[in-house]
């Protein structure tokens, strides 16, 4: 049981370190190499984490300012809507299941 906890903590720590390197607002995107569609999708998925980390690090942003324009916006908003929309549908379904069981 102890080994399992260590493995879980190690995986979580690795995931956090990996995610912090992918936040928008860093110096990884330039005018010659702006963030594109797939970066927009990724930044949309991790937007809630970006908000939290942005409170402690002023370089972390929710939205990458150096982007390709419409395609980045499309990917970002598609991820935001699908991610948060699917969570709402999942929660609604679980509430209906709980009420039908009682």
N, C-alpha and C positions, 0 to 999 in steps of 0.2 A: 504494500500500500504506500509506503514511504517513497519508493522508487517512482511510482506512478505520479505522485505529487511533484517530485523534482522534474520529471519529464514535462508535465503540464506547465509548470512555472517556466521552464526553459523555452518551451514553444511559445508561450505568451510573450516572454521577453524578446525573443527573436522577431516575433510579429510586430511588436511595438517599435523596435529598432528599424525594421524594414519599412514600416509605414512612415516613420519620421523623415526618411530620406525621399519620400514621394509627395510630400505636402506642397501645395502651390505657394508661390511667393519666394521660393529660394532662387539661387542664381543659376539653376540648371537650364533655364530657358532664356534665349537671347533673341534679339531681333533677326538674326540670321538663322536661328533654329527655334521657332516659337512652338508653343504647346498646340497640339492638334486635336483631332476628334477623339482618339482613344485616351489621350490625357484628360480631356474634358469628361469622359465617362468615369475615369478613375477618380478625378477630383470631385465629381458629383457623389460617388459612392462613399468617399471618406470625408465629405463635408461636415458631418457632425463631429468627427474627431478633430478636424481642422479648426472648428470653432473652439473646442476645449483647449487644444494646444496653443491656439492663437492668443488665448488669455495670458499665457505665460511666456510666449516668445513672439515679439512684435514682427519678426520676419515671416512667420507662418500666416498665410492668407487663406480665405475660403475659396477664392477665385483667382486663377492665374492671370495677371494683367498682360503678360507678353504671350499672346495667343494668335491663332490664325483667323480669328473672327467668327463668322457664322458657324463654321463646322465645330469649333471648340464649344461655342454656346449651345449648339444642338446636342452634342454629346453630354455636356454638363447637365442641362435641363432634363434630358432623357433619363439620365441616371438618378437625378433628384426625384423626378416624378415616379419612375418605376420603383425605386427603392422605398420611398416613403409610402407610396400608394399600396405596394404589396404588403407592407407592414400593417397598414390599416385594415386591409382585407383579411389578413391572417388573424389579427386580433378580433375582428368582428366575428369571424368563423369560430374562433375558440370560445367567445362569449356565448354564441348561440348554442354550441355544444354543451357548455356547462349548464345553461338554463334548461335544456331539454333533458339533462340527466337528473335534475333535482325534482 
